[in-house]
Amino acid sequence: MHKYCPCCGQAFEPETGYYYGAMYVSFAFNVSIFLVSLFILHQFVEEVTMAMMIGVVAITVVGFLPVIFRISRVLWINIFVRYEGPCSLIPKKSIK
C-alpha cells in the first residue's frame, strides 16, 4: 500500500493504528459471509454439520481475504476523508 496518494498527496495512514477500526468493518463482512454460507448450505444440504460450516467459511474467507482487507480499509478511510473527485480535477499537493 502506498504511504501517500500519488494524485492528491493524502496520507493513507494519518496516524499510527488508524486502521484498527477497519477490523470492525472486516468483521462485519466476515459475519455476513458466515450468514450467507449458512443460508446457502441450509438450502442445499439436508443436515449442516459444524465441520462443514467451518470448512465452507474458512475457504470462503481465505479466498476473499485480499478483497475484504482492501474494501474494509477503503470504507474506513472514506468515513473520515472526503473524496475530491478524479485525479485530473484535483490540484497537486506536496507530500509532507
PALO-578172 format. One record per atom (N, C-alpha, C): residue number from 0; z, y, x. Coordinates in steps of 0.05 Angstrom, whole numbers. Atoms other than C-alpha are relative to their C-alpha. Layout:
! PALO-578172
R  zafi      c3      c2      c1
R   NUM       Z       Y       X
...
//
This chain:
! PALO-578172
R  zafi      c3      c2      c1
R     0       0     -24      17
R     0       0       0       0
R     0       0      25      18
R     1       1     -25     -15
R     1     -17      69      26
R     1      26      15      -3
R     2     -24     -17       2
R     2      41     116      42
R     2      -6      25     -17
R     3       8     -24      15
R     3       3     175      11
R     3     -27      -5     -14
R     4      26       1      14
R     4     -54     183     -39
R     4     -21      13      18
R     5      21     -12     -17
R     5    -118     193       1
R     5     -14      24     -14
R     6      13     -21      15
R     6    -141     241     -54
R     6      17      26      -1
R     7     -17     -24       5
R     7     -83     288     -70
R     7      24       2      19
R     8     -22      -1     -19
R     8     -31     271     -17
R     8      27      -7     -12
R     9     -25       8      13
R     9      22     247     -67
R     9      13     -23      15
R    10     -14      22     -13
R    10      74     205     -32
R    10       4     -23     -21
R    11      -3      23      18
R    11      74     135     -63
R    11      28     -11       0
R    12     -29       8      -1
R    12     147     124     -43
R    12      16      26       5
R    13     -13     -26      -3
R    13     181     191     -57
R    13      28      -1      13
R    14     -26       4     -12
R    14     249     164     -36
R    14       5     -29       5
R    15      -7      28      -6
R    15     280     101      -8
R    15      10     -13     -26
R    16      -9      15      23
R    16     289      49     -63
R    16     -12      10     -26
R    17      12     -12      24
R    17     244      87    -112
R    17     -10     -21     -19
R    18      13      20      17
R    18     211      24    -138
R    18      20     -21     -10
R    19     -19      19      12
R    19     276     -12    -157
R    19      -3      -1     -30
R    20       4      -1      29
R    20     262      10    -228
R    20     -24     -16      -9
R    21      24      16       6
R    21     194     -25    -225
R    21       7     -29      -4
R    22      -8      28       4
R    22     232     -90    -221
R    22       6      -6     -30
R    23      -5       3      29
R    23     254     -79    -294
R    23     -26      -2     -15
R    24      26       1      13
R    24     182     -67    -314
R    24     -12     -28       5
R    25       9      26      -7
R    25     163    -131    -277
R    25      15     -22     -16
R    26     -16      19      15
R    26     220    -168    -311
R    26     -11      -1     -29
R    27      11       0      27
R    27     192    -146    -379
R    27     -26     -15      -2
R    28      25      16      -1
R    28     123    -173    -360
R    28       6     -29       1
R    29      -5      29      -3
R    29     153    -239    -339
R    29      13     -12     -25
R    30     -11       9      25
R    30     194    -245    -403
R    30     -22      -4     -21
R    31      22       3      19
R    31     131    -233    -443
R    31     -18     -24       7
R    32      14      24      -8
R    32      95    -286    -402
R    32      14     -25     -10
R    33     -16      22       9
R    33     152    -334    -418
R    33      -4      -4     -30
R    34       2       2      29
R    34     149    -319    -492
R    34     -28      -9     -10
R    35      27       8       8
R    35      73    -325    -497
R    35      -5     -29       8
R    36       3      28      -8
R    36      75    -390    -457
R    36      15     -19     -19
R    37     -15      17      19
R    37     129    -418    -503
R    37     -15      -2     -26
R    38      15       1      25
R    38      88    -399    -564
R    38     -24     -18       2
R    39      25      16      -3
R    39      24    -430    -537
R    39       7     -29       3
R    40      -8      29      -3
R    40      60    -494    -515
R    40       9     -11     -27
R    41     -10       9      26
R    41      94    -498    -583
R    41     -24      -6     -19
R    42      23       4      17
R    42      25    -494    -617
R    42     -16     -25       7
R    43      17      22      -9
R    43      -9    -547    -575
R    43      14     -26       8
R    44     -15      23      -9
R    44      47    -595    -554
R    44      21      -6     -21
R    45     -18       8      21
R    45      89    -635    -602
R    45      29       6       8
R    46     -27      -5      -9
R    46     153    -632    -560
R    46      -1      14      27
R    47       0     -16     -24
R    47     163    -578    -508
R    47      25      -7      16
R    48     -23       7     -17
R    48     208    -602    -451
R    48       6      23      19
R    49      -8     -21     -19
R    49     245    -558    -402
R    49     -17      -1      25
R    50      17       3     -24
R    50     205    -585    -343
R    50     -28      11      -5
R    51      27     -10       7
R    51     140    -570    -379
R    51       0      31      -1
R    52      -2     -29       3
R    52     163    -499    -395
R    52       3      13      27
R    53      -4     -11     -27
R    53     187    -486    -324
R    53     -26      -1      16
R    54      25       3     -15
R    54     122    -512    -295
R    54     -21      19      -9
R    55      20     -18      10
R    55      77    -471    -340
R    55       7      29       7
R    56      -8     -27      -6
R    56     117    -407    -330
R    56      -2       5      30
R    57       2      -4     -29
R    57     122    -417    -255
R    57     -28       3      10
R    58      28      -2      -9
R    58      48    -429    -246
R    58     -12      26     -10
R    59      11     -25      11
R    59      30    -370    -291
R    59      11      24      15
R    60     -12     -23     -14
R    60      79    -321    -258
R    60      -9       2      29
R    61      10      -1     -27
R    61      59    -341    -188
R    61     -29       8       2
R    62      28      -7       1
R    62     -14    -336    -206
R    62      -5      30      -5
R    63       3     -28       7
R    63      -5    -266    -235
R    63      18      18      16
R    64     -18     -16     -16
R    64      45    -242    -183
R    64     -12      25      12
R    65      12     -25     -12
R    65      -2    -194    -146
R    65      -6      21     -22
R    66       7     -19      22
R    66     -25    -164    -213
R    66      25      12     -12
R    67     -25     -10      12
R    67      45    -158    -242
R    67      14      20      19
R    68     -12     -18     -20
R    68      71    -127    -177
R    68     -13      28      -1
R    69      14     -26      -1
R    69      18     -72    -176
R    69       2      14     -27
R    70      -2     -14      26
R    70      19     -58    -251
R    70      27      11      -5
R    71     -27     -10       5
R    71      94     -52    -253
R    71       6      25      17
R    72      -4     -23     -17
R    72      93      -3    -194
R    72     -16      24     -11
R    73      17     -21      11
R    73      36      37    -226
R    73      13      12     -25
R    74     -14     -10      24
R    74      73      41    -293
R    74      25      16       7
R    75     -24     -14      -8
R    75     137      62    -258
R    75      -6      28      11
R    76       6     -26     -12
R    76     106     118    -217
R    76     -13      19     -20
R    77      12     -17      21
R    77      67     143    -278
R    77      20      11     -19
R    78     -21     -12      16
R    78     132     155    -314
R    78       9      26      12
R    79     -12     -24     -14
R    79     152     207    -262
R    79     -20      19      12
R    80      20     -16     -13
R    80      87     233    -232
R    80     -23       4     -19
R    81      21      -6      19
R    81      35     268    -275
R    81     -27      -6      13
R    82      27       6      -9
R    82     -37     244    -269
R    82     -16      26      -2
R    83      14     -26      -2
R    83     -81     303    -247
R    83     -30      -3      -5
R    84      28       4       4
R    84    -150     273    -260
R    84     -14     -13      23
R    85      15      13     -21
R    85    -205     244    -217
R    85       1      16      26
R    86      -1     -12     -27
R    86    -208     259    -142
R    86     -18      24       2
R    87      18     -22      -3
R    87    -267     305    -149
R    87      10      26     -13
R    88     -10     -24      13
R    88    -227     353    -193
R    88      27       9      12
R    89     -26      -7     -11
R    89    -163     355    -151
R    89      -4      14      27
R    90       2     -13     -27
R    90    -156     405     -94
R    90      15     -17      20
R    91     -12      16     -21
R    91    -139     370     -29
R    91      27      13       9
R    92     -27      -9      -9
R    92     -65     375      -9
R    92       5     -11      28
R    93      -6      11     -27
R    93     -39     367      61
R    93      22     -21      -3
R    94     -20      22      -1
R    94       1     304      76
R    94      23      10      16
R    95     -25     -10     -12
R    95      73     320      92
R    95       8     -16      24
//
